[in-house]
Amino acid sequence: MTDMEKNIMLEISTLPDEQLADVLKYIRFLKFSQLDSKEIEKRFDASWERVRARIKELNITQEDIEAEIRAVREGK
């Protein structure tokens, strides 16, 4: 581990727990910002495939989705 990595770990270790999620989000943001558009598109497509598979697994219909949206909009 480099000195920089050690310093970062030390700083992280002194943060309150509620801020650790923010640190993780920022690290992921930094890593994501280094990707090229092809890799981003590939990840986006893979995410949609996982969503579609989960929808099929749970037998969720388009009507179910629309009903859920209506319920949220009506505050139910």
Distance bins in CASP14 RR format, pairs under 12 A and 6 or more apart:
PFRMAT RR
TARGET T0000
AUTHOR 0000-0000-0000
RMODE 2
METHOD distances of the structure
MODEL  1
1 7 0 0 0 0 0 1 0 0 0 0 0
1 8 0 0 0 0 1 0 0 0 0 0 0
1 9 1 0 0 1 0 0 0 0 0 0 0
1 10 0 0 0 0 0 1 0 0 0 0 0
2 8 0 0 0 0 1 0 0 0 0 0 0
2 9 0 0 0 0 0 1 0 0 0 0 0
3 9 0 0 0 0 0 1 0 0 0 0 0
3 10 0 0 0 0 0 1 0 0 0 0 0
4 10 0 0 0 0 0 1 0 0 0 0 0
4 11 0 0 0 0 0 1 0 0 0 0 0
5 11 0 0 0 0 0 1 0 0 0 0 0
5 12 0 0 0 0 0 1 0 0 0 0 0
6 12 0 0 0 0 0 1 0 0 0 0 0
6 13 0 0 0 0 0 1 0 0 0 0 0
7 13 0 0 0 0 0 1 0 0 0 0 0
7 14 0 0 0 0 0 1 0 0 0 0 0
8 14 0 0 0 0 0 1 0 0 0 0 0
8 15 0 0 0 0 0 1 0 0 0 0 0
8 23 0 0 0 0 1 0 0 0 0 0 0
8 26 0 0 0 0 0 1 0 0 0 0 0
8 27 0 0 0 0 1 0 0 0 0 0 0
8 30 0 0 0 0 0 1 0 0 0 0 0
9 15 0 0 0 0 0 1 0 0 0 0 0
9 23 0 0 0 0 0 1 0 0 0 0 0
11 19 0 0 0 0 0 1 0 0 0 0 0
11 20 0 0 0 0 0 1 0 0 0 0 0
11 23 0 0 0 0 1 0 0 0 0 0 0
12 19 0 0 0 0 1 0 0 0 0 0 0
12 20 1 0 0 1 0 0 0 0 0 0 0
12 21 0 0 0 0 0 1 0 0 0 0 0
12 22 0 0 0 0 0 1 0 0 0 0 0
12 23 1 0 0 1 0 0 0 0 0 0 0
12 24 0 0 0 0 1 0 0 0 0 0 0
12 26 0 0 0 0 0 1 0 0 0 0 0
12 27 0 0 0 0 1 0 0 0 0 0 0
13 19 0 0 0 0 0 1 0 0 0 0 0
13 20 0 0 0 0 1 0 0 0 0 0 0
13 23 0 0 0 0 0 1 0 0 0 0 0
14 20 0 0 0 0 0 1 0 0 0 0 0
14 23 0 0 0 0 0 1 0 0 0 0 0
15 21 0 0 0 0 0 1 0 0 0 0 0
15 22 0 0 0 0 1 0 0 0 0 0 0
15 23 1 0 0 1 0 0 0 0 0 0 0
15 24 0 0 0 0 0 1 0 0 0 0 0
15 26 0 0 0 0 0 1 0 0 0 0 0
16 22 0 0 0 0 0 1 0 0 0 0 0
16 23 0 0 0 0 0 1 0 0 0 0 0
17 23 0 0 0 0 0 1 0 0 0 0 0
17 24 0 0 0 0 0 1 0 0 0 0 0
18 24 0 0 0 0 0 1 0 0 0 0 0
19 25 0 0 0 0 0 1 0 0 0 0 0
19 26 0 0 0 0 0 1 0 0 0 0 0
20 26 0 0 0 0 0 1 0 0 0 0 0
20 27 0 0 0 0 0 1 0 0 0 0 0
21 27 0 0 0 0 0 1 0 0 0 0 0
21 28 0 0 0 0 0 1 0 0 0 0 0
22 28 0 0 0 0 0 1 0 0 0 0 0
22 29 0 0 0 0 0 1 0 0 0 0 0
23 29 0 0 0 0 0 1 0 0 0 0 0
23 30 0 0 0 0 0 1 0 0 0 0 0
24 30 0 0 0 0 0 1 0 0 0 0 0
24 31 0 0 0 0 0 1 0 0 0 0 0
25 31 0 0 0 0 0 1 0 0 0 0 0
25 32 0 0 0 0 0 1 0 0 0 0 0
26 32 0 0 0 0 0 1 0 0 0 0 0
26 33 0 0 0 0 0 1 0 0 0 0 0
27 33 0 0 0 0 0 1 0 0 0 0 0
27 34 0 0 0 0 0 1 0 0 0 0 0
28 34 0 0 0 0 0 1 0 0 0 0 0
28 35 0 0 0 0 0 1 0 0 0 0 0
28 43 0 0 0 0 0 1 0 0 0 0 0
29 35 0 0 0 0 0 1 0 0 0 0 0
31 39 0 0 0 0 0 1 0 0 0 0 0
31 40 0 0 0 0 0 1 0 0 0 0 0
31 43 0 0 0 0 0 1 0 0 0 0 0
32 39 0 0 0 0 1 0 0 0 0 0 0
32 40 1 0 0 1 0 0 0 0 0 0 0
32 43 0 0 0 0 1 0 0 0 0 0 0
32 44 0 0 0 0 0 1 0 0 0 0 0
33 39 0 0 0 0 0 1 0 0 0 0 0
33 40 0 0 0 0 1 0 0 0 0 0 0
34 40 0 0 0 0 0 1 0 0 0 0 0
35 41 0 0 0 0 1 0 0 0 0 0 0
35 42 0 0 0 0 1 0 0 0 0 0 0
35 43 1 0 0 1 0 0 0 0 0 0 0
35 44 0 0 0 0 0 1 0 0 0 0 0
36 42 0 0 0 0 1 0 0 0 0 0 0
36 43 0 0 0 0 0 1 0 0 0 0 0
37 43 0 0 0 0 0 1 0 0 0 0 0
37 44 0 0 0 0 0 1 0 0 0 0 0
38 44 0 0 0 0 0 1 0 0 0 0 0
38 45 0 0 0 0 0 1 0 0 0 0 0
39 45 0 0 0 0 0 1 0 0 0 0 0
39 46 0 0 0 0 0 1 0 0 0 0 0
40 46 0 0 0 0 0 1 0 0 0 0 0
40 47 0 0 0 0 0 1 0 0 0 0 0
41 47 0 0 0 0 0 1 0 0 0 0 0
41 48 0 0 0 0 0 1 0 0 0 0 0
42 48 0 0 0 0 0 1 0 0 0 0 0
42 49 0 0 0 0 0 1 0 0 0 0 0
43 49 0 0 0 0 0 1 0 0 0 0 0
43 50 0 0 0 0 0 1 0 0 0 0 0
44 50 0 0 0 0 0 1 0 0 0 0 0
44 51 0 0 0 0 0 1 0 0 0 0 0
45 51 0 0 0 0 0 1 0 0 0 0 0
45 52 0 0 0 0 0 1 0 0 0 0 0
46 52 0 0 0 0 0 1 0 0 0 0 0
46 53 0 0 0 0 0 1 0 0 0 0 0
47 53 0 0 0 0 0 1 0 0 0 0 0
47 54 0 0 0 0 0 1 0 0 0 0 0
48 54 0 0 0 0 0 1 0 0 0 0 0
48 55 0 0 0 0 0 1 0 0 0 0 0
49 55 0 0 0 0 0 1 0 0 0 0 0
49 56 0 0 0 0 0 1 0 0 0 0 0
50 56 0 0 0 0 0 1 0 0 0 0 0
50 57 0 0 0 0 0 1 0 0 0 0 0
51 57 0 0 0 0 0 1 0 0 0 0 0
51 58 0 0 0 0 0 1 0 0 0 0 0
51 60 0 0 0 0 0 1 0 0 0 0 0
51 65 0 0 0 0 0 1 0 0 0 0 0
52 58 0 0 0 0 0 1 0 0 0 0 0
52 60 0 0 0 0 0 1 0 0 0 0 0
53 60 0 0 0 0 0 1 0 0 0 0 0
54 60 0 0 0 0 1 0 0 0 0 0 0
55 61 0 0 0 0 1 0 0 0 0 0 0
55 62 0 0 0 0 1 0 0 0 0 0 0
55 64 0 0 0 0 1 0 0 0 0 0 0
55 65 0 0 0 0 1 0 0 0 0 0 0
58 64 0 0 0 0 1 0 0 0 0 0 0
58 65 0 0 0 0 0 1 0 0 0 0 0
60 66 0 0 0 0 0 1 0 0 0 0 0
60 67 0 0 0 0 0 1 0 0 0 0 0
60 68 0 0 0 0 1 0 0 0 0 0 0
61 67 0 0 0 0 1 0 0 0 0 0 0
61 68 0 0 0 0 0 1 0 0 0 0 0
62 68 0 0 0 0 0 1 0 0 0 0 0
62 69 0 0 0 0 0 1 0 0 0 0 0
63 69 0 0 0 0 0 1 0 0 0 0 0
63 70 0 0 0 0 0 1 0 0 0 0 0
64 70 0 0 0 0 0 1 0 0 0 0 0
64 71 0 0 0 0 0 1 0 0 0 0 0
65 71 0 0 0 0 0 1 0 0 0 0 0
65 72 0 0 0 0 0 1 0 0 0 0 0
66 72 0 0 0 0 0 1 0 0 0 0 0
66 73 0 0 0 0 0 1 0 0 0 0 0
67 73 0 0 0 0 0 1 0 0 0 0 0
67 74 0 0 0 0 0 1 0 0 0 0 0
67 76 0 0 0 0 0 1 0 0 0 0 0
68 74 0 0 0 0 0 1 0 0 0 0 0
68 75 0 0 0 0 0 1 0 0 0 0 0
68 76 0 0 0 0 1 0 0 0 0 0 0
69 75 0 0 0 0 0 1 0 0 0 0 0
69 76 0 0 0 0 0 1 0 0 0 0 0
70 76 0 0 0 0 1 0 0 0 0 0 0
END
